[in-house]
């Protein structure tokens, strides 16, 4: 393990500039999302700078996936995050069934798109 890898594994907090670079986002977008999404709760240091944990970064990655990659609106992404959070409390068998149904839905939509071409 080189020095940089060791430093990365021990790092607990990331600055907003590091997070914005990681996701290729403006810092203003991250600050906006912080106000919009309850799951983003970066701590602030004595200077008032936002310090993001790995959990915050995981949430941002999910938001980027929903908003940027899948085209959800902010409201739609909020609902998805709430929906996913609710799934963690489900019986594992029910969760497996939901996952299978989501895969089937995805495949059916893909087939429908192919037929329309």
Secondary structure per residue as TSV (DSSP state, phi and psi in degrees):
chain	resnum	aa	ss	phi	psi
A	1	X	-	360.0	126.0
A	2	X	-	-83.3	174.2
A	3	X	H	-61.7	-41.5
A	4	X	H	-63.4	-40.8
A	5	X	H	-64.5	-41.0
A	6	X	H	-64.6	-41.3
A	7	X	H	-62.5	-41.1
A	8	X	H	-66.1	-39.0
A	9	X	H	-71.2	-23.5
A	10	X	H	-93.7	-8.5
A	11	X	-	-72.9	127.3
A	12	X	-	-99.7	-30.1
A	13	X	-	-129.8	146.8
A	14	X	E	-125.1	140.3
A	15	X	E	-75.3	164.9
A	16	X	H	-64.2	-32.5
A	17	X	H	-68.1	-37.3
A	18	X	H	-66.0	-41.3
A	19	X	H	-68.0	-42.3
A	20	X	H	-64.6	-36.8
A	21	X	H	-68.6	-40.2
A	22	X	H	-59.0	-40.8
A	23	X	H	-104.6	3.2
A	24	X	T	55.2	50.4
A	25	X	-	-122.0	154.9
A	26	X	-	-73.8	147.6
A	27	X	H	-60.1	-33.6
A	28	X	H	-64.0	-34.6
A	29	X	H	-64.9	-42.7
A	30	X	H	-65.1	-42.1
A	31	X	H	-63.1	-39.4
A	32	X	H	-62.9	-47.2
A	33	X	H	-61.5	-33.7
A	34	X	H	-59.2	-38.7
A	35	X	H	-73.5	-32.8
A	36	X	H	-83.7	-35.9
A	37	X	-	-109.1	118.6
A	38	X	T	-62.8	-24.1
A	39	X	T	-72.2	-19.8
A	40	X	-	-88.4	113.2
A	41	X	-	-137.4	66.2
A	42	X	-	-66.9	144.9
A	43	X	E	-81.1	163.9
A	44	X	E	-121.2	139.3
A	45	X	-	-82.4	-175.2
A	46	X	T	-60.0	-29.7
A	47	X	T	-81.4	-8.7
A	48	X	-	90.8	8.0
A	49	X	-	-76.9	138.3
A	50	X	E	-72.4	135.6
A	51	X	E	-125.1	115.8
A	52	X	E	-97.2	136.4
A	53	X	-	-88.6	172.3
A	54	X	H	-62.2	-33.9
A	55	X	H	-64.4	-42.7
A	56	X	H	-59.4	-41.9
A	57	X	H	-65.4	-37.8
A	58	X	H	-62.0	-41.7
A	59	X	H	-65.0	-41.8
A	60	X	H	-63.5	-40.5
A	61	X	H	-60.1	-41.6
A	62	X	H	-65.8	-41.4
A	63	X	H	-64.9	-43.0
A	64	X	H	-59.5	-44.2
A	65	X	I	-58.9	-46.0
A	66	X	I	-70.6	-48.2
A	67	X	I	-81.0	-49.8
A	68	X	I	-82.6	-45.9
A	69	X	I	-83.3	-43.3
A	70	X	S	-98.7	-7.0
A	71	X	-	78.4	21.6
A	72	X	-	-71.2	150.4
A	73	X	-	-75.4	168.8
A	74	X	H	-58.3	-46.0
A	75	X	H	-62.6	-42.3
A	76	X	H	-63.3	-39.5
A	77	X	H	-65.5	-39.9
A	78	X	H	-59.4	-45.5
A	79	X	H	-64.2	-40.4
A	80	X	H	-62.0	-44.1
A	81	X	H	-62.9	-40.7
A	82	X	H	-65.5	-42.0
A	83	X	H	-61.0	-46.4
A	84	X	H	-65.3	-38.3
A	85	X	H	-62.3	-37.2
A	86	X	H	-67.1	-28.6
A	87	X	H	-66.4	-26.0
A	88	X	T	-65.5	-20.6
A	89	X	T	-92.3	-4.8
A	90	X	S	-75.5	155.2
A	91	X	-	-57.4	136.2
A	92	X	H	-54.9	-35.3
A	93	X	H	-66.9	-38.7
A	94	X	H	-66.7	-40.7
A	95	X	H	-62.1	-41.2
A	96	X	H	-62.1	-41.9
A	97	X	H	-64.1	-42.0
A	98	X	H	-62.9	-43.9
A	99	X	H	-60.6	-43.4
A	100	X	H	-63.4	-43.0
A	101	X	H	-63.7	-37.7
A	102	X	H	-65.5	-37.7
A	103	X	H	-66.3	-42.4
A	104	X	H	-62.7	-44.0
A	105	X	H	-59.0	-45.0
A	106	X	H	-60.1	-44.8
A	107	X	H	-66.0	-39.6
A	108	X	H	-64.8	-40.6
A	109	X	H	-63.9	-40.2
A	110	X	H	-62.9	-44.1
A	111	X	H	-63.9	-40.8
A	112	X	H	-61.1	-41.1
A	113	X	H	-65.0	-39.2
A	114	X	H	-64.7	-39.9
A	115	X	H	-66.6	-31.9
A	116	X	H	-74.0	-20.3
A	117	X	-	-74.4	360.0
